[in-house]
Amino acid sequence: MPILSNPFVEVVNGMNGIKTRPVGLTDYLQQRYNARKASLYITMQQVLAKVTKMLEPGEQIINMMPMTNEENSAMATDGVMGMYAPKTDDTKQYLKAQDSLRGNRLMVFTTTRILFFTVIEFLDSDTAYFSYPYDHIKKLQLAERSMNYLTQKPVNTQLKMPGAAGKKSGVGPAKAAGQAAAADAEAAKREPEQGPESEKIEPGAGAGAATQSADASAAPTPDAQSSAAAPTQATAAKPRRRGLVDSIAQATGAADGGLVNAQKTWQRENRMWYVLDFQTSDGNVFTESLTKLNGEQFKRNLLTIPGMQDIEVTEHVTRNNRFEHIASNTSLQARAMIGCMTVLIVPVTIYLIWMCIQTILGNA
């Protein structure tokens, strides 16, 4: 079962020098996350020590790629396929601390090969891993996939409430509104014309506006603010805008300034992932779905690791023979299953609709 507070990706990426942090965790999940993270650091040091011991002379670790049931494929590591019985004290402690069995997998890139294993199995046995030398991989599929879908998200709007600044500086809302009106009058005196479409201001308009702003600061009532002469259209809209903000603040209880939560709106999101598939010359098959971060890391390794630069990257699955192309091609099997379901379901659905129509016509 996927775990929301699984720190495996962050811990391994931290060992690679990549900073990642979880988002959207509640206080309880954050506490569980921190506890699992502290324990997982010790476990990963044990795993790294075991990997270092089995390296060949001159072989070095380049980086590591984490894969989990939460972000990658869970077809072969969750449910019945994810069951495992811990054998040693280290794996029992790992199970108790992480609440995870075969969900956490690790792909280690060295200078000569790829090592792949599940963490709990590798802790039990040093031989529970797969080795894919670069010179045994002639072709591999690294195909980008994406899916657009609609989802509901809350829209938050940041509104600056007049009362918020007044409370912090010791000035009341009424006095702050009077100061804002006075500032508008001074701006009107400095800029008598807004543009070709603005009305021409008479010589005494500036003094009149200043007098009204002074009266507003002395007795700032709503009637006085609404009856004050506005020099321009922009300055006349400001009191109405402040009143609108005040009404929203009173309705939402955010009169001290802050976020006004609007209703959820439908937004389109794009989810992108990669499909990694290859078969070595000795017949070993590897198939996995990678996250966007995993795919970018794998691309960098293809360009920077000398042993991987001779591997041909394709958009399609390649196998050593036709039988393997049918028997071990998960993409082909998925398309065949969808086709069979379509052939079976569509005629049955049409028959049921026809029977319903006949029944309705017969009753009529």
Buried (B, 14 or more C-beta within 10 A) or exposed (E): EEBEBBBBBBBBBBBBEBEBEBEEBEEEBEEBBEBBBEBBEEBBEBBBEBBEEEBEEEEEBBBBBBBBBBBBBBBBBBEEEBEBEBEEEBBBBBBEBBBBBBBBBBBBBBBBBBBBBBBBBBBBEEEEBEBBBBEBBBBBBBBEEEEEEEEEEEEEEEBEBBBBEBBEEEBBBBEBBBBBBBEBBBBBBEEBEBEEEBEEBEEEBBEBBBBBBEBBBEEBEEEBBEEBEBBBEEBEEBBEEBBEBBEBBEEBEBBEBBEBEEEEEEEEEEEEBBBBBBBBEEEBBBBBBBBBBBBEBBEEBBEEBEBBEEBEBBEEBBBBEEEBBEEBBBBEEEEEEEEEEEEEEEEEEEEEEEEEEEEEEEEE
